[in-house]
Amino acid sequence: MSQPAKILILTASHLCRNPRVVKEAATLGAARYDVTVMSVSMQERFEKMDLDLMQGLPFQRKVIDYSAPSARARAASFIQRSATWTARVLCRTLKFETAQSLGPARALLRFARSHPADLTIVHTEIPIWIAQYLIRDGRRVAVDVEDWYSQDLLFADRRSRPLRLLREAERFVLHHAAYASATSENMAAALAEAYGCPRPLVLRNTFPLQSRSRLDNPVRHEIPTFIWFSQTVGPGRGLELFLSAWAKTRVRSEVYLLGDVRPDYRQRLLSRLPAARRAALKFISPVPPDDLPFKLAEFDIGLALEPHWPLNRDVTISNKIFQYLNAGLAVISTDTAGQSEVMHAVPDCGLLVQAHESTRLAGQLDALLGNPERLRACQIAARAAAVAQFNWAHAAPRLLAAVDTALQSPVRTQHNF
């Protein structure tokens, strides 16, 4: 009996903060591939969440561990962080670009080269940079562009990022990968146009269908509740504009923000609200990934408030919108190109609103909040859409077909470049 194909999935993120990698690895592991996920561990609390997350999953994990309590790990972490800080200063002040400004790029490249595989699938920005070297080494590599990294982040953050280096890496890998995938039709089209590459396969960032949704839960609040979540509660995510609109609504409701939030930003958001409204804005600490679907199902309306800029935010589809559908929540979605794909497919699940407008939005919110029957109908439509089309069971066969085809493709040699 032949040995199962070895698949290496390369990411620079903790697994608890990269659910797309976990879904991909679990799907391929369940299909009897020999799967290893290689990542970087930077924070002890996330490392503990990763270890809990790995329980029972059909793949193995290898890490460059900067979070261990040993003196050696602490020294390595200090050196790595210092090098990254220096690289970012050089990029911002002298326009000198190196991959180190993204994090431990060289260390992860050496780590990846030490683990041969029949197919390597790269996620996140450092692995996309690494993919160039693996392909030139004669490795079979696929790329998942879950974010368009050279077109991401706010202006202040972009000044310290090696944008030219990222664009060159994206261009090379999209042209030479065994296959490429993206999160939306709009992102796939935009990448193909920008780089003149084959159009990537679309694998939407849906989730396995959760067993319990909002429709199964008793009402826990006397008034309607909004939920917004992310790893970090911060600027550039549409919260300020939404709260400006919400402050004008007449029907009572509460807004919950789930994620890590800095005290200064918390006060910045509260200061945008009239004093009488501030108690209705509530902050929730992050929950483990396995708990998030059922936590969301405690609320009524999910907020997907992505802006049109940077370009990545416009063309991708956020995790949020699919998790809200899965949890049976009505959805308030801004009209980015990516999110509009979903909302046009499920127009009865909530509201598709303008990303830079608040006055009309306040009236739209009142109309929904003041009509319990309509709100319930939106929740029913949302869950039905998750069951019918927007869950991982519909994406998994496309992933498996792409991997099977890639494994049968010839490995590129040096003279091909």
Residue, then its C-alpha position, 0 to 999 in steps of 0.5 A: m500500500s502506498q504511503p499517503a501524500k505528505i502535505l505541509i501547511l505553512t502559516a505565521s499565525h497562531l491556529c486560534r487566530n487562523p481558522r482557515v488553516v485549521k479547516e483546511a488541515a482538518t479536511l485534508g487530514a480527514a481525507r487521509y493525507d499526512v498533514t503537518v501545520m507549521s507555524v510560529s508561536m509568539q504569545e503564551r496565552f495563544e499557545k495554550m489555546d492552540l494546544d486545546l484546539m489541536q485535541g482530536l484534530p487529524f493533523q500534527r503541528k510543528v512550531i517555532d516557539y518564541s512563547a516558551p518560558s525558558a531562558r532560551a525562548r525568551a532570548a530568541s523572542f527578544i532578538q527576533r522582536s528587536a530585529t523586526w522593530t529595526a527592519r520596520v524603522l528602516c522601511r519607514t525611514l529609508k524605504f529599505e525593505t526586508a522580509q524581517s519587517l513582517g516577522p521571523a521570515r528567515a527562521l520560518l524559511r529554514f524551518a520549512r526547508s527542513h520539512p520536505a512534503d509532496l505539497t506545501i500550502v502557504h497562508t499569510e504574508i511571510p509564507i507567501w514570501i517563503a513560497q518563492y524560495l520553495i518553488r525555486d528549490g523544486r517544491r510543489v507549492a500552492v497558495d491561499v490568498e486569504d488576504w491581499y497583503s500588499q493591499d491591506l492595513l491602514f496608511a500609518d501601518r503601511r509605511s513600515r511594511p515592505l509593500r514592493l517585496l510583498r507585491e513581487a512575492e504575490r506576483f511570482v507565487l500566483h504565476h508559479a503555484a500548483y494552484a491558488s485560492a482566494t476568498s471571494e469572486n471579487m478578490a479572485a478577479a482583482l488578483a488576476e487583473a493586477y498580476g496577469c495570473p490565472r484566476p484563483l479558485v474561490l474557497r469562501n471562508t465558511f465554517p462547519l455548520q454549527s449544531r445550535s443557532r439563534l433560532d434554538n436559543p431562548v431570548r436572553h435580552e429584553i431588547p435587541t442586541f448587536i454583536w461585532f467580533s474580531q481578534t482586536v477591537g480597533p480603528g479602521r473596522g467601521l465601528e466609529l461610523f456605525l456607532s454614530a448611526w446607532a446613537k441616532t436610533r430611537v428603538r432601544s438596543e444594545v451593542y456588544l463588541l467581542g475582542d481585545v480592546r485597548p483602554d484608550y480606544r474603548q474611551r474613544l468609542l464611548s466618547r462618540l456616544p451620548a452619556a445616556r447611551r454609553a451603558a448600552l455599549k458593552f465589551i466582551s473578552p475573547v473566547p476560545p475558537d470552539d466557543l465562538p459559534f455558540k457565543l454568537a448565537e446568544f445575540d440577534i444581529g451581527l455587524a459586518l462593517e468592513p470599509h472600502w479601503p484598503l482594497n483588501r477590505d473591499v474585495t475579501i469577505s470577512n469571517k464575520i458574515f459567514q459566522y453570523l449566517n451560521a449562528g442564525l443572526a440577522v446581518i448588517s453588512t456594508d456594501t463592500a464588493g466581497q460582502s455584497e456577493v453574499m448579501h445579494a445571494v441572501p437579500d432577506c437575511g438583513l441589511l446591505v448598507q452604505a459603508h460611509e453613511s450614518t443618517r440613513l442607516a439610523g432609520q434603517l436600524d430603527a425599522l428593523l429593531g422596531n419590527p420583531e417579526r421582520l427581525r425573526a424572518c431575517q434570522i430564519a433566512a440567515r440560518a437557511a442560507a448557511v444550511a443550503q450553501f454557506n457552510w464548509a461542507h460546500a467548500a471542502p470538495r473544491l479544496l480536495a479536488a484542487v489538492d488532488t490535481a496539484l499532487q498529480s502536476p509536475v514539479r517545476t524546475q529551475h529552468n522554468f523561471 
